[in-house]
Every structure is written in structure tokens, then in C-alpha cells.
Amino acid sequence: MSPARPRVRPLVDLLRLFVPPGIWFAQFTTVYLAEALMCTPPVARPGALIWTGAAATLTALAALIAFAFMQGRRADRIERTGAAFLHDAALWLALLSGLAVIWTAFPFAVLPTCTPPAG
């Protein structure tokens, strides 16, 4: 008889953990790049960059909600094993990444852009 091999979970289960932080990173990069470009002299249309930051934020929030919804639908088919832990971790990361998206967008929406330093 051959020894029983342990069941191996697909790599996709692990990679799902990187989706929510990846969405947040894309939004973070877009918002701060737009902010940096608005503060450079040759930019003629800062309004378009403000809309770019807003669109990136709304798109990131929609993507995180869609991801959490798909993970929630997947929960019915998962038995209580290690796959359930990865599933729950992915949902928590989606929630934390959603908070990070809001935290990143808040200064962009509230504070004035390109304020010269005091002094």
C-alpha cells in the first residue's frame, strides 16, 4: 500500500488573500499619484485628476463589495477546514481594505490640495 497523501488546496485559495490588499494598493497609488500630479506646475486640468481620484475610490469600494459578496456566496460550499480559515481571512481583509480605501480617500476629499508649507 502507498502512504496516503495529504489533500492539497489549490493555490487560488491562497491567492484570494491578496485580492483585497491589491485593490486597496491600486486605489492608494492612483489617488496619491493624482495628488502629486495636481501639485506639479504644468498640469492644466486639476479637476480631471480630482475626478480620477474619486473614480478610483468608488471603483475600489465596488470591487471590494463584489469580492466580499462572491466570497459570501462561496461560503455555502466550504466545509469547516483550513479552506474555511482562508475564506474568513479573505473576508476580513476585504473589510480592512475597504476601511483603508476610505481612510486613503478622506484627506484627498477634505483637505485643500497643494497648500504651500507654512513658514
ABEGO torsion letter per residue (X at the ends): XBBBBBBBBBAAAAAAAAAAAAAAAAAAAAAAAAAAAAABAABABAAAAAAAAAAAAAAAAAAAAAAAAAAAAAAAABBBBAAAAAAAAAAAAAAAAAAAAAAAAAAAAABBBGBBBBX
